[in-house]
Amino acid sequence: MTHDASGWTGPQFLVVTTNDVPGYRIDQVFGEVFGLTVRSRNAFSQMGAGLKSMFGGELKGMTKALVDSRNEVMGRMIGEAQSRGANAVVAMRFDTSEMGDVWTEICAYGTAVRISPLQ
């Protein structure tokens, strides 16, 4: 928890998948925000993943790539929300889609809001 000059006592920036934040009220809605990346697939990773999938087990390279991509799109979404004056994003979701056989799109989106604690 932090405390700034506006009286806000909470995380510097909050992202939740719920439509509201218990203990806080939504004072202002800034609209939809998103972060997006499109990744090309690494042929060597795909070959290794194909072999690994035959024998079972975690595809660690693919897991790391997905975690890195999700962190990247979250950062972009938060940056857009902050540039609009928000201190939170509600109703956040991830979306992924395949673009042909070589690209994967990853998107984080939600509603940018300004929240304050209930008194």
C-alpha positions as CSV (number, residue, x, y, z in Angstrom):
1,M,0.0,0.0,0.0
2,T,1.1,3.5,-0.7
3,H,-0.1,6.9,0.1
4,D,0.2,9.9,-2.2
5,A,-0.8,13.6,-2.1
6,S,-4.3,12.8,-3.4
7,G,-5.2,10.7,-0.4
8,W,-5.1,7.5,-2.3
9,T,-4.1,4.6,-0.1
10,G,-3.7,1.5,-2.2
11,P,-1.5,0.0,-4.9
12,Q,0.0,2.5,-7.4
13,F,-1.9,0.8,-10.1
14,L,-4.5,-2.0,-9.8
15,V,-5.6,-4.4,-12.5
16,V,-8.5,-6.7,-11.7
17,T,-10.7,-9.1,-13.7
18,T,-13.8,-8.1,-11.8
19,N,-16.2,-5.3,-12.8
20,D,-15.7,-3.5,-9.5
21,V,-13.2,-3.4,-6.6
22,P,-14.6,-4.2,-3.1
23,G,-13.9,-1.4,-0.7
24,Y,-13.4,1.2,-3.5
25,R,-15.7,3.2,-5.7
26,I,-15.3,4.0,-9.4
27,D,-15.1,7.8,-9.6
28,Q,-14.4,8.1,-13.3
29,V,-14.4,5.8,-16.4
30,F,-11.9,6.6,-19.2
31,G,-12.9,3.8,-21.5
32,E,-11.4,0.7,-23.0
33,V,-7.6,0.3,-23.1
34,F,-5.5,-2.4,-24.5
35,G,-2.0,-3.6,-25.0
36,L,-1.1,-5.7,-28.1
37,T,1.8,-7.7,-29.5
38,V,2.2,-10.0,-32.5
39,R,4.8,-12.6,-32.2
40,S,6.3,-14.8,-34.9
41,R,7.0,-18.3,-34.1
42,N,10.6,-19.6,-33.9
43,A,10.9,-22.6,-36.1
44,F,13.5,-24.3,-33.8
45,S,11.2,-23.8,-30.8
46,Q,8.3,-25.3,-32.7
47,M,10.4,-28.4,-33.7
48,G,11.5,-28.8,-30.0
49,A,8.0,-28.4,-28.8
50,G,6.8,-30.9,-31.4
51,L,9.3,-33.5,-30.1
52,K,8.5,-32.7,-26.5
53,S,4.8,-33.0,-27.0
54,M,5.3,-36.6,-28.2
55,F,6.9,-37.5,-24.9
56,G,4.9,-35.2,-22.6
57,G,6.0,-32.6,-20.2
58,E,6.1,-28.8,-20.0
59,L,7.2,-26.8,-23.0
60,K,9.4,-24.4,-21.0
61,G,10.5,-22.3,-23.9
62,M,6.9,-21.8,-25.1
63,T,5.8,-21.1,-21.5
64,K,8.5,-18.4,-21.1
65,A,7.6,-16.8,-24.4
66,L,3.9,-16.7,-23.4
67,V,4.7,-15.2,-19.9
68,D,7.0,-12.6,-21.5
69,S,4.3,-11.7,-24.1
70,R,1.6,-11.4,-21.4
71,N,3.8,-9.2,-19.3
72,E,4.5,-7.0,-22.3
73,V,0.9,-6.5,-23.2
74,M,-0.1,-5.9,-19.6
75,G,2.6,-3.1,-19.4
76,R,1.3,-1.5,-22.6
77,M,-2.3,-1.6,-21.4
78,I,-1.3,-0.1,-18.0
79,G,0.7,2.6,-19.8
80,E,-2.3,3.6,-21.9
81,A,-4.6,3.7,-18.9
82,Q,-2.1,5.8,-16.9
83,S,-1.8,8.2,-19.9
84,R,-5.5,8.8,-19.6
85,G,-5.4,9.5,-15.9
86,A,-6.6,6.1,-14.6
87,N,-5.2,4.4,-11.5
88,A,-6.9,1.0,-12.2
89,V,-8.2,-1.2,-14.9
90,V,-11.3,-3.3,-14.3
91,A,-12.7,-6.2,-16.3
92,M,-9.3,-7.1,-17.6
93,R,-9.0,-10.0,-20.0
94,F,-6.4,-11.7,-22.2
95,D,-7.2,-12.6,-25.8
96,T,-5.0,-14.6,-28.2
97,S,-5.4,-15.5,-31.8
98,E,-3.4,-17.3,-34.5
99,M,-2.6,-15.4,-37.7
100,G,-1.8,-18.0,-40.2
101,D,0.7,-20.6,-39.1
102,V,3.4,-18.1,-38.2
103,W,2.1,-15.3,-36.0
104,T,0.3,-15.2,-32.7
105,E,-1.5,-12.1,-31.5
106,I,-1.8,-11.5,-27.7
107,C,-3.9,-8.7,-26.3
108,A,-4.7,-7.5,-22.8
109,Y,-7.7,-5.3,-22.5
110,G,-10.0,-3.8,-19.9
111,T,-11.7,-0.6,-18.8
112,A,-9.5,2.2,-17.4
113,V,-11.0,3.9,-14.3
114,R,-10.1,6.1,-11.4
115,I,-11.0,4.6,-8.1
116,S,-10.9,5.8,-4.5
117,P,-11.4,4.0,-1.2
118,L,-14.9,4.1,0.4
119,Q,-15.0,6.2,3.5
